[in-house]
Amino acid sequence: MQGTKLKDFIVDQLEEIKAQEIKVLPIEQKSSIADFMVIASGTSNRHVKSIGIHLIKTLKENNLPPLGVEGEDVAEWVLIDSGDVIVHIMLPKTRDYYQLEKLWE
């Protein structure tokens, strides 16, 4: 699964576990690291962590294991590298502080 289909699959999974403020940024014209960046928020550290665990598990179940995962232990910001799609799951205060949307738009 590549690009747009992978992005759609990831967004569906984030919606299923009640991630908030899901935003998709097309970055293929700005970077060679991925086609899309997906940014979502969780309501607490526990919610951020559970969103990350759910997404990783679902990707693996569909033979799409992530290339890398960072931040699961603290769960303030979990980053999941799925190749063509990079996913950031953050607490609202962390998301507001780093403002990735402004950086990549």
Jmol script that loads the backbone (N, CA, C; Angstrom):
load data "model"
ATOM      1  N   MET A   1       0.868  -1.170   0.000  1.00  0.00           N
ATOM      2  CA  MET A   1       0.000   0.000   0.000  1.00  0.00           C
ATOM      3  C   MET A   1       0.914   1.232   0.000  1.00  0.00           C
ATOM      4  N   GLN A   2       0.660   2.127  -0.907  1.00  0.00           N
ATOM      5  CA  GLN A   2       1.528   3.293  -1.050  1.00  0.00           C
ATOM      6  C   GLN A   2       0.723   4.586  -0.972  1.00  0.00           C
ATOM      7  N   GLY A   3       1.451   5.661  -0.678  1.00  0.00           N
ATOM      8  CA  GLY A   3       0.945   7.015  -0.758  1.00  0.00           C
ATOM      9  C   GLY A   3      -0.448   7.273  -0.257  1.00  0.00           C
ATOM     10  N   THR A   4      -1.321   7.604  -1.190  1.00  0.00           N
ATOM     11  CA  THR A   4      -2.674   8.037  -0.857  1.00  0.00           C
ATOM     12  C   THR A   4      -3.474   6.947  -0.141  1.00  0.00           C
ATOM     13  N   LYS A   5      -3.363   5.713  -0.589  1.00  0.00           N
ATOM     14  CA  LYS A   5      -4.114   4.623   0.057  1.00  0.00           C
ATOM     15  C   LYS A   5      -3.639   4.410   1.494  1.00  0.00           C
ATOM     16  N   LEU A   6      -2.331   4.474   1.698  1.00  0.00           N
ATOM     17  CA  LEU A   6      -1.781   4.326   3.047  1.00  0.00           C
ATOM     18  C   LEU A   6      -2.238   5.479   3.938  1.00  0.00           C
ATOM     19  N   LYS A   7      -2.209   6.685   3.409  1.00  0.00           N
ATOM     20  CA  LYS A   7      -2.671   7.867   4.152  1.00  0.00           C
ATOM     21  C   LYS A   7      -4.130   7.699   4.560  1.00  0.00           C
ATOM     22  N   ASP A   8      -4.971   7.275   3.629  1.00  0.00           N
ATOM     23  CA  ASP A   8      -6.395   7.079   3.918  1.00  0.00           C
ATOM     24  C   ASP A   8      -6.597   5.996   4.981  1.00  0.00           C
ATOM     25  N   PHE A   9      -5.841   4.921   4.879  1.00  0.00           N
ATOM     26  CA  PHE A   9      -5.909   3.839   5.863  1.00  0.00           C
ATOM     27  C   PHE A   9      -5.537   4.349   7.252  1.00  0.00           C
ATOM     28  N   ILE A  10      -4.464   5.111   7.338  1.00  0.00           N
ATOM     29  CA  ILE A  10      -3.998   5.652   8.619  1.00  0.00           C
ATOM     30  C   ILE A  10      -5.032   6.611   9.208  1.00  0.00           C
ATOM     31  N   VAL A  11      -5.574   7.487   8.391  1.00  0.00           N
ATOM     32  CA  VAL A  11      -6.594   8.430   8.884  1.00  0.00           C
ATOM     33  C   VAL A  11      -7.808   7.666   9.401  1.00  0.00           C
ATOM     34  N   ASP A  12      -8.232   6.629   8.697  1.00  0.00           N
ATOM     35  CA  ASP A  12      -9.360   5.809   9.164  1.00  0.00           C
ATOM     36  C   ASP A  12      -9.066   5.204  10.535  1.00  0.00           C
ATOM     37  N   GLN A  13      -7.854   4.708  10.725  1.00  0.00           N
ATOM     38  CA  GLN A  13      -7.480   4.110  12.007  1.00  0.00           C
ATOM     39  C   GLN A  13      -7.451   5.155  13.120  1.00  0.00           C
ATOM     40  N   LEU A  14      -6.941   6.341  12.807  1.00  0.00           N
ATOM     41  CA  LEU A  14      -6.919   7.413  13.804  1.00  0.00           C
ATOM     42  C   LEU A  14      -8.333   7.829  14.194  1.00  0.00           C
ATOM     43  N   GLU A  15      -9.221   7.906  13.222  1.00  0.00           N
ATOM     44  CA  GLU A  15     -10.610   8.251  13.513  1.00  0.00           C
ATOM     45  C   GLU A  15     -11.274   7.176  14.361  1.00  0.00           C
ATOM     46  N   GLU A  16     -10.942   5.915  14.086  1.00  0.00           N
ATOM     47  CA  GLU A  16     -11.541   4.806  14.819  1.00  0.00           C
ATOM     48  C   GLU A  16     -11.215   4.863  16.309  1.00  0.00           C
ATOM     49  N   ILE A  17     -10.022   5.285  16.656  1.00  0.00           N
ATOM     50  CA  ILE A  17      -9.630   5.327  18.069  1.00  0.00           C
ATOM     51  C   ILE A  17      -9.804   6.723  18.668  1.00  0.00           C
ATOM     52  N   LYS A  18     -10.554   7.561  17.966  1.00  0.00           N
ATOM     53  CA  LYS A  18     -10.955   8.880  18.474  1.00  0.00           C
ATOM     54  C   LYS A  18      -9.807   9.883  18.617  1.00  0.00           C
ATOM     55  N   ALA A  19      -8.830   9.824  17.703  1.00  0.00           N
ATOM     56  CA  ALA A  19      -7.819  10.875  17.668  1.00  0.00           C
ATOM     57  C   ALA A  19      -8.521  12.174  17.289  1.00  0.00           C
ATOM     58  N   GLN A  20      -7.992  13.285  17.768  1.00  0.00           N
ATOM     59  CA  GLN A  20      -8.631  14.570  17.543  1.00  0.00           C
ATOM     60  C   GLN A  20      -7.813  15.439  16.604  1.00  0.00           C
ATOM     61  N   GLU A  21      -8.491  16.382  15.968  1.00  0.00           N
ATOM     62  CA  GLU A  21      -7.856  17.375  15.105  1.00  0.00           C
ATOM     63  C   GLU A  21      -6.869  16.745  14.119  1.00  0.00           C
ATOM     64  N   ILE A  22      -7.344  15.763  13.390  1.00  0.00           N
ATOM     65  CA  ILE A  22      -6.502  15.073  12.408  1.00  0.00           C
ATOM     66  C   ILE A  22      -6.280  16.000  11.221  1.00  0.00           C
ATOM     67  N   LYS A  23      -5.026  16.192  10.881  1.00  0.00           N
ATOM     68  CA  LYS A  23      -4.684  17.055   9.756  1.00  0.00           C
ATOM     69  C   LYS A  23      -3.700  16.323   8.860  1.00  0.00           C
ATOM     70  N   VAL A  24      -3.969  16.353   7.551  1.00  0.00           N
ATOM     71  CA  VAL A  24      -3.102  15.711   6.568  1.00  0.00           C
ATOM     72  C   VAL A  24      -2.399  16.795   5.769  1.00  0.00           C
ATOM     73  N   LEU A  25      -1.074  16.708   5.732  1.00  0.00           N
ATOM     74  CA  LEU A  25      -0.280  17.662   4.967  1.00  0.00           C
ATOM     75  C   LEU A  25       0.432  16.936   3.831  1.00  0.00           C
ATOM     76  N   PRO A  26       0.163  17.316   2.586  1.00  0.00           N
ATOM     77  CA  PRO A  26       0.930  16.738   1.483  1.00  0.00           C
ATOM     78  C   PRO A  26       2.318  17.393   1.471  1.00  0.00           C
ATOM     79  N   ILE A  27       3.366  16.576   1.605  1.00  0.00           N
ATOM     80  CA  ILE A  27       4.715  17.143   1.680  1.00  0.00           C
ATOM     81  C   ILE A  27       5.631  16.644   0.566  1.00  0.00           C
ATOM     82  N   GLU A  28       5.079  15.927  -0.403  1.00  0.00           N
ATOM     83  CA  GLU A  28       5.930  15.354  -1.455  1.00  0.00           C
ATOM     84  C   GLU A  28       6.684  16.412  -2.255  1.00  0.00           C
ATOM     85  N   GLN A  29       6.134  17.600  -2.380  1.00  0.00           N
ATOM     86  CA  GLN A  29       6.806  18.671  -3.116  1.00  0.00           C
ATOM     87  C   GLN A  29       7.850  19.394  -2.254  1.00  0.00           C
ATOM     88  N   LYS A  30       7.805  19.170  -0.940  1.00  0.00           N
ATOM     89  CA  LYS A  30       8.693  19.884  -0.018  1.00  0.00           C
ATOM     90  C   LYS A  30       9.815  19.018   0.524  1.00  0.00           C
ATOM     91  N   SER A  31       9.646  17.700   0.467  1.00  0.00           N
ATOM     92  CA  SER A  31      10.623  16.804   1.066  1.00  0.00           C
ATOM     93  C   SER A  31      10.603  15.451   0.369  1.00  0.00           C
ATOM     94  N   SER A  32      11.733  14.790   0.397  1.00  0.00           N
ATOM     95  CA  SER A  32      11.807  13.456  -0.190  1.00  0.00           C
ATOM     96  C   SER A  32      11.592  12.366   0.861  1.00  0.00           C
ATOM     97  N   ILE A  33      11.352  12.752   2.113  1.00  0.00           N
ATOM     98  CA  ILE A  33      11.216  11.752   3.171  1.00  0.00           C
ATOM     99  C   ILE A  33       9.873  11.024   3.158  1.00  0.00           C
ATOM    100  N   ALA A  34       8.838  11.673   2.639  1.00  0.00           N
ATOM    101  CA  ALA A  34       7.503  11.064   2.627  1.00  0.00           C
ATOM    102  C   ALA A  34       6.598  11.843   1.683  1.00  0.00           C
ATOM    103  N   ASP A  35       5.447  11.260   1.376  1.00  0.00           N
ATOM    104  CA  ASP A  35       4.445  11.940   0.553  1.00  0.00           C
ATOM    105  C   ASP A  35       3.477  12.746   1.411  1.00  0.00           C
ATOM    106  N   PHE A  36       3.175  12.220   2.616  1.00  0.00           N
ATOM    107  CA  PHE A  36       2.206  12.865   3.492  1.00  0.00           C
ATOM    108  C   PHE A  36       2.699  12.875   4.930  1.00  0.00           C
ATOM    109  N   MET A  37       2.272  13.896   5.650  1.00  0.00           N
ATOM    110  CA  MET A  37       2.459  13.952   7.088  1.00  0.00           C
ATOM    111  C   MET A  37       1.064  14.052   7.695  1.00  0.00           C
ATOM    112  N   VAL A  38       0.791  13.196   8.655  1.00  0.00           N
ATOM    113  CA  VAL A  38      -0.492  13.212   9.340  1.00  0.00           C
ATOM    114  C   VAL A  38      -0.223  13.611  10.790  1.00  0.00           C
ATOM    115  N   ILE A  39      -0.934  14.618  11.248  1.00  0.00           N
ATOM    116  CA  ILE A  39      -0.785  15.108  12.611  1.00  0.00           C
ATOM    117  C   ILE A  39      -2.126  14.966  13.316  1.00  0.00           C
ATOM    118  N   ALA A  40      -2.085  14.395  14.523  1.00  0.00           N
ATOM    119  CA  ALA A  40      -3.316  14.210  15.293  1.00  0.00           C
ATOM    120  C   ALA A  40      -3.021  14.455  16.764  1.00  0.00           C
ATOM    121  N   SER A  41      -4.064  14.720  17.511  1.00  0.00           N
ATOM    122  CA  SER A  41      -3.930  14.954  18.948  1.00  0.00           C
ATOM    123  C   SER A  41      -4.664  13.893  19.741  1.00  0.00           C
ATOM    124  N   GLY A  42      -4.144  13.664  20.953  1.00  0.00           N
ATOM    125  CA  GLY A  42      -4.816  12.816  21.923  1.00  0.00           C
ATOM    126  C   GLY A  42      -5.156  13.662  23.139  1.00  0.00           C
ATOM    127  N   THR A  43      -6.069  13.206  23.949  1.00  0.00           N
ATOM    128  CA  THR A  43      -6.551  14.000  25.076  1.00  0.00           C
ATOM    129  C   THR A  43      -5.662  13.907  26.305  1.00  0.00           C
ATOM    130  N   SER A  44      -4.810  12.884  26.373  1.00  0.00           N
ATOM    131  CA  SER A  44      -3.927  12.675  27.524  1.00  0.00           C
ATOM    132  C   SER A  44      -2.746  11.822  27.062  1.00  0.00           C
ATOM    133  N   ASN A  45      -1.748  11.679  27.934  1.00  0.00           N
ATOM    134  CA  ASN A  45      -0.610  10.817  27.595  1.00  0.00           C
ATOM    135  C   ASN A  45      -1.086   9.391  27.300  1.00  0.00           C
ATOM    136  N   ARG A  46      -2.013   8.926  28.109  1.00  0.00           N
ATOM    137  CA  ARG A  46      -2.546   7.573  27.912  1.00  0.00           C
ATOM    138  C   ARG A  46      -3.248   7.450  26.559  1.00  0.00           C
ATOM    139  N   HIS A  47      -4.009   8.462  26.182  1.00  0.00           N
ATOM    140  CA  HIS A  47      -4.709   8.440  24.901  1.00  0.00           C
ATOM    141  C   HIS A  47      -3.708   8.498  23.745  1.00  0.00           C
ATOM    142  N   VAL A  48      -2.701   9.363  23.839  1.00  0.00           N
ATOM    143  CA  VAL A  48      -1.664   9.450  22.796  1.00  0.00           C
ATOM    144  C   VAL A  48      -0.992   8.095  22.626  1.00  0.00           C
ATOM    145  N   LYS A  49      -0.633   7.478  23.742  1.00  0.00           N
ATOM    146  CA  LYS A  49       0.029   6.170  23.693  1.00  0.00           C
ATOM    147  C   LYS A  49      -0.882   5.107  23.088  1.00  0.00           C
ATOM    148  N   SER A  50      -2.153   5.084  23.493  1.00  0.00           N
ATOM    149  CA  SER A  50      -3.072   4.068  22.967  1.00  0.00           C
ATOM    150  C   SER A  50      -3.343   4.270  21.475  1.00  0.00           C
ATOM    151  N   ILE A  51      -3.381   5.513  21.020  1.00  0.00           N
ATOM    152  CA  ILE A  51      -3.532   5.773  19.581  1.00  0.00           C
ATOM    153  C   ILE A  51      -2.330   5.189  18.839  1.00  0.00           C
ATOM    154  N   GLY A  52      -1.140   5.471  19.364  1.00  0.00           N
ATOM    155  CA  GLY A  52       0.073   4.947  18.737  1.00  0.00           C
ATOM    156  C   GLY A  52       0.103   3.434  18.704  1.00  0.00           C
ATOM    157  N   ILE A  53      -0.216   2.801  19.826  1.00  0.00           N
ATOM    158  CA  ILE A  53      -0.223   1.337  19.900  1.00  0.00           C
ATOM    159  C   ILE A  53      -1.236   0.754  18.919  1.00  0.00           C
ATOM    160  N   HIS A  54      -2.428   1.337  18.874  1.00  0.00           N
ATOM    161  CA  HIS A  54      -3.466   0.858  17.956  1.00  0.00           C
ATOM    162  C   HIS A  54      -2.995   0.965  16.501  1.00  0.00           C
ATOM    163  N   LEU A  55      -2.423   2.108  16.144  1.00  0.00           N
ATOM    164  CA  LEU A  55      -1.982   2.303  14.761  1.00  0.00           C
ATOM    165  C   LEU A  55      -0.861   1.339  14.404  1.00  0.00           C
ATOM    166  N   ILE A  56       0.112   1.175  15.276  1.00  0.00           N
ATOM    167  CA  ILE A  56       1.220   0.249  15.018  1.00  0.00           C
ATOM    168  C   ILE A  56       0.702  -1.174  14.848  1.00  0.00           C
ATOM    169  N   LYS A  57      -0.184  -1.595  15.755  1.00  0.00           N
ATOM    170  CA  LYS A  57      -0.755  -2.945  15.686  1.00  0.00           C
ATOM    171  C   LYS A  57      -1.508  -3.159  14.377  1.00  0.00           C
ATOM    172  N   THR A  58      -2.314  -2.201  13.997  1.00  0.00           N
ATOM    173  CA  THR A  58      -3.110  -2.329  12.772  1.00  0.00           C
ATOM    174  C   THR A  58      -2.219  -2.340  11.535  1.00  0.00           C
ATOM    175  N   LEU A  59      -1.190  -1.507  11.526  1.00  0.00           N
ATOM    176  CA  LEU A  59      -0.257  -1.519  10.395  1.00  0.00           C
ATOM    177  C   LEU A  59       0.414  -2.880  10.268  1.00  0.00           C
ATOM    178  N   LYS A  60       0.872  -3.428  11.382  1.00  0.00           N
ATOM    179  CA  LYS A  60       1.517  -4.747  11.365  1.00  0.00           C
ATOM    180  C   LYS A  60       0.552  -5.835  10.901  1.00  0.00           C
ATOM    181  N   GLU A  61      -0.692  -5.778  11.370  1.00  0.00           N
ATOM    182  CA  GLU A  61      -1.697  -6.776  10.973  1.00  0.00           C
ATOM    183  C   GLU A  61      -1.966  -6.743   9.478  1.00  0.00           C
ATOM    184  N   ASN A  62      -1.714  -5.610   8.848  1.00  0.00           N
ATOM    185  CA  ASN A  62      -1.943  -5.462   7.407  1.00  0.00           C
ATOM    186  C   ASN A  62      -0.630  -5.512   6.620  1.00  0.00           C
ATOM    187  N   ASN A  63       0.379  -6.136   7.213  1.00  0.00           N
ATOM    188  CA  ASN A  63       1.696  -6.301   6.586  1.00  0.00           C
ATOM    189  C   ASN A  63       2.322  -4.978   6.170  1.00  0.00           C
ATOM    190  N   LEU A  64       2.139  -3.963   7.009  1.00  0.00           N
ATOM    191  CA  LEU A  64       2.702  -2.628   6.769  1.00  0.00           C
ATOM    192  C   LEU A  64       3.472  -2.170   8.011  1.00  0.00           C
ATOM    193  N   PRO A  65       4.431  -2.969   8.480  1.00  0.00           N
ATOM    194  CA  PRO A  65       5.106  -2.593   9.727  1.00  0.00           C
ATOM    195  C   PRO A  65       5.807  -1.243   9.602  1.00  0.00           C
ATOM    196  N   PRO A  66       5.719  -0.417  10.629  1.00  0.00           N
ATOM    197  CA  PRO A  66       6.374   0.889  10.599  1.00  0.00           C
ATOM    198  C   PRO A  66       7.890   0.743  10.456  1.00  0.00           C
ATOM    199  N   LEU A  67       8.501   1.709   9.795  1.00  0.00           N
ATOM    200  CA  LEU A  67       9.950   1.723   9.660  1.00  0.00           C
ATOM    201  C   LEU A  67      10.603   2.175  10.961  1.00  0.00           C
ATOM    202  N   GLY A  68       9.881   2.981  11.729  1.00  0.00           N
ATOM    203  CA  GLY A  68      10.407   3.465  12.998  1.00  0.00           C
ATOM    204  C   GLY A  68       9.306   4.043  13.857  1.00  0.00           C
ATOM    205  N   VAL A  69       9.526   3.983  15.168  1.00  0.00           N
ATOM    206  CA  VAL A  69       8.587   4.531  16.137  1.00  0.00           C
ATOM    207  C   VAL A  69       9.400   5.223  17.220  1.00  0.00           C
ATOM    208  N   GLU A  70       8.986   6.412  17.593  1.00  0.00           N
ATOM    209  CA  GLU A  70       9.661   7.163  18.655  1.00  0.00           C
ATOM    210  C   GLU A  70       8.627   7.735  19.614  1.00  0.00           C
ATOM    211  N   GLY A  71       8.997   7.852  20.888  1.00  0.00           N
ATOM    212  CA  GLY A  71       8.193   8.572  21.865  1.00  0.00           C
ATOM    213  C   GLY A  71       7.123   7.794  22.585  1.00  0.00           C
ATOM    214  N   GLU A  72       7.070   6.481  22.388  1.00  0.00           N
ATOM    215  CA  GLU A  72       6.024   5.691  23.048  1.00  0.00           C
ATOM    216  C   GLU A  72       6.139   5.704  24.568  1.00  0.00           C
ATOM    217  N   ASP A  73       7.349   5.799  25.081  1.00  0.00           N
ATOM    218  CA  ASP A  73       7.537   5.696  26.525  1.00  0.00           C
ATOM    219  C   ASP A  73       6.951   6.886  27.281  1.00  0.00           C
ATOM    220  N   VAL A  74       7.187   8.109  26.807  1.00  0.00           N
ATOM    221  CA  VAL A  74       6.662   9.302  27.479  1.00  0.00           C
ATOM    222  C   VAL A  74       5.253   9.622  26.994  1.00  0.00           C
ATOM    223  N   ALA A  75       4.993   9.376  25.717  1.00  0.00           N
ATOM    224  CA  ALA A  75       3.671   9.544  25.100  1.00  0.00           C
ATOM    225  C   ALA A  75       3.175  10.986  25.109  1.00  0.00           C
ATOM    226  N   GLU A  76       4.090  11.916  25.047  1.00  0.00           N
ATOM    227  CA  GLU A  76       3.710  13.306  24.851  1.00  0.00           C
ATOM    228  C   GLU A  76       3.637  13.591  23.350  1.00  0.00           C
ATOM    229  N   TRP A  77       4.476  12.844  22.621  1.00  0.00           N
ATOM    230  CA  TRP A  77       4.551  12.975  21.166  1.00  0.00           C
ATOM    231  C   TRP A  77       5.032  11.636  20.632  1.00  0.00           C
ATOM    232  N   VAL A  78       4.180  10.922  19.917  1.00  0.00           N
ATOM    233  CA  VAL A  78       4.554   9.645  19.320  1.00  0.00           C
ATOM    234  C   VAL A  78       4.686   9.865  17.817  1.00  0.00           C
ATOM    235  N   LEU A  79       5.822   9.455  17.280  1.00  0.00           N
ATOM    236  CA  LEU A  79       6.090   9.577  15.857  1.00  0.00           C
ATOM    237  C   LEU A  79       6.156   8.177  15.267  1.00  0.00           C
ATOM    238  N   ILE A  80       5.405   7.956  14.192  1.00  0.00           N
ATOM    239  CA  ILE A  80       5.391   6.669  13.513  1.00  0.00           C
ATOM    240  C   ILE A  80       5.752   6.907  12.048  1.00  0.00           C
ATOM    241  N   ASP A  81       6.868   6.317  11.630  1.00  0.00           N
ATOM    242  CA  ASP A  81       7.324   6.443  10.244  1.00  0.00           C
ATOM    243  C   ASP A  81       6.838   5.229   9.469  1.00  0.00           C
ATOM    244  N   SER A  82       5.895   5.459   8.566  1.00  0.00           N
ATOM    245  CA  SER A  82       5.335   4.380   7.754  1.00  0.00           C
ATOM    246  C   SER A  82       5.825   4.453   6.311  1.00  0.00           C
ATOM    247  N   GLY A  83       6.949   5.082   6.104  1.00  0.00           N
ATOM    248  CA  GLY A  83       7.492   5.196   4.755  1.00  0.00           C
ATOM    249  C   GLY A  83       6.922   6.404   4.044  1.00  0.00           C
ATOM    250  N   ASP A  84       5.887   6.203   3.267  1.00  0.00           N
ATOM    251  CA  ASP A  84       5.272   7.297   2.505  1.00  0.00           C
ATOM    252  C   ASP A  84       4.436   8.234   3.369  1.00  0.00           C
ATOM    253  N   VAL A  85       4.132   7.807   4.606  1.00  0.00           N
ATOM    254  CA  VAL A  85       3.327   8.616   5.518  1.00  0.00           C
ATOM    255  C   VAL A  85       4.018   8.662   6.880  1.00  0.00           C
ATOM    256  N   ILE A  86       4.248   9.867   7.371  1.00  0.00           N
ATOM    257  CA  ILE A  86       4.796  10.047   8.710  1.00  0.00           C
ATOM    258  C   ILE A  86       3.671  10.560   9.597  1.00  0.00           C
ATOM    259  N   VAL A  87       3.493   9.901  10.739  1.00  0.00           N
ATOM    260  CA  VAL A  87       2.391  10.229  11.630  1.00  0.00           C
ATOM    261  C   VAL A  87       2.943  10.812  12.939  1.00  0.00           C
ATOM    262  N   HIS A  88       2.393  11.950  13.330  1.00  0.00           N
ATOM    263  CA  HIS A  88       2.714  12.575  14.605  1.00  0.00           C
ATOM    264  C   HIS A  88       1.444  12.575  15.444  1.00  0.00           C
ATOM    265  N   ILE A  89       1.507  11.957  16.626  1.00  0.00           N
ATOM    266  CA  ILE A  89       0.380  11.965  17.554  1.00  0.00           C
ATOM    267  C   ILE A  89       0.872  12.720  18.783  1.00  0.00           C
ATOM    268  N   MET A  90       0.194  13.817  19.114  1.00  0.00           N
ATOM    269  CA  MET A  90       0.719  14.710  20.129  1.00  0.00           C
ATOM    270  C   MET A  90      -0.345  15.148  21.124  1.00  0.00           C
ATOM    271  N   LEU A  91       0.125  15.531  22.306  1.00  0.00           N
ATOM    272  CA  LEU A  91      -0.745  16.237  23.229  1.00  0.00           C
ATOM    273  C   LEU A  91      -1.015  17.623  22.652  1.00  0.00           C
ATOM    274  N   PRO A  92      -2.173  18.208  22.905  1.00  0.00           N
ATOM    275  CA  PRO A  92      -2.468  19.536  22.355  1.00  0.00           C
ATOM    276  C   PRO A  92      -1.418  20.592  22.702  1.00  0.00           C
ATOM    277  N   LYS A  93      -0.912  20.587  23.937  1.00  0.00           N
ATOM    278  CA  LYS A  93       0.091  21.599  24.317  1.00  0.00           C
ATOM    279  C   LYS A  93       1.400  21.400  23.554  1.00  0.00           C
ATOM    280  N   THR A  94       1.768  20.169  23.295  1.00  0.00           N
ATOM    281  CA  THR A  94       2.981  19.883  22.524  1.00  0.00           C
ATOM    282  C   THR A  94       2.782  20.288  21.071  1.00  0.00           C
ATOM    283  N   ARG A  95       1.621  19.980  20.549  1.00  0.00           N
ATOM    284  CA  ARG A  95       1.303  20.346  19.166  1.00  0.00           C
ATOM    285  C   ARG A  95       1.306  21.860  18.995  1.00  0.00           C
ATOM    286  N   ASP A  96       0.742  22.567  19.948  1.00  0.00           N
ATOM    287  CA  ASP A  96       0.713  24.021  19.890  1.00  0.00           C
ATOM    288  C   ASP A  96       2.127  24.604  19.980  1.00  0.00           C
ATOM    289  N   TYR A  97       2.971  24.007  20.795  1.00  0.00           N
ATOM    290  CA  TYR A  97       4.328  24.504  20.981  1.00  0.00           C
ATOM    291  C   TYR A  97       5.174  24.343  19.701  1.00  0.00           C
ATOM    292  N   TYR A  98       5.126  23.174  19.083  1.00  0.00           N
ATOM    293  CA  TYR A  98       5.971  22.906  17.914  1.00  0.00           C
ATOM    294  C   TYR A  98       5.374  23.392  16.599  1.00  0.00           C
ATOM    295  N   GLN A  99       4.083  23.507  16.521  1.00  0.00           N
ATOM    296  CA  GLN A  99       3.391  24.051  15.344  1.00  0.00           C
ATOM    297  C   GLN A  99       3.896  23.473  14.017  1.00  0.00           C
ATOM    298  N   LEU A 100       3.852  22.147  13.928  1.00  0.00           N
ATOM    299  CA  LEU A 100       4.313  21.473  12.701  1.00  0.00           C
ATOM    300  C   LEU A 100       3.513  21.880  11.475  1.00  0.00           C
ATOM    301  N   GLU A 101       2.223  22.157  11.675  1.00  0.00           N
ATOM    302  CA  GLU A 101       1.393  22.549  10.533  1.00  0.00           C
ATOM    303  C   GLU A 101       1.965  23.826   9.876  1.00  0.00           C
ATOM    304  N   LYS A 102       2.329  24.787  10.673  1.00  0.00           N
ATOM    305  CA  LYS A 102       2.895  26.032  10.127  1.00  0.00           C
ATOM    306  C   LYS A 102       4.244  25.791   9.469  1.00  0.00           C
ATOM    307  N   LEU A 103       5.025  24.918  10.046  1.00  0.00           N
ATOM    308  CA  LEU A 103       6.347  24.615   9.510  1.00  0.00           C
ATOM    309  C   LEU A 103       6.270  23.969   8.129  1.00  0.00           C
ATOM    310  N   TRP A 104       5.295  23.065   7.935  1.00  0.00           N
ATOM    311  CA  TRP A 104       5.215  22.283   6.696  1.00  0.00           C
ATOM    312  C   TRP A 104       4.212  22.812   5.680  1.00  0.00           C
ATOM    313  N   GLU A 105       3.359  23.757   6.051  1.00  0.00           N
ATOM    314  CA  GLU A 105       2.372  24.261   5.080  1.00  0.00           C
ATOM    315  C   GLU A 105       2.997  25.266   4.142  1.00  0.00           C
TER     316      GLU A 105
END
end "model"
wireframe off; spacefill off
backbone 0.3
color backbone group
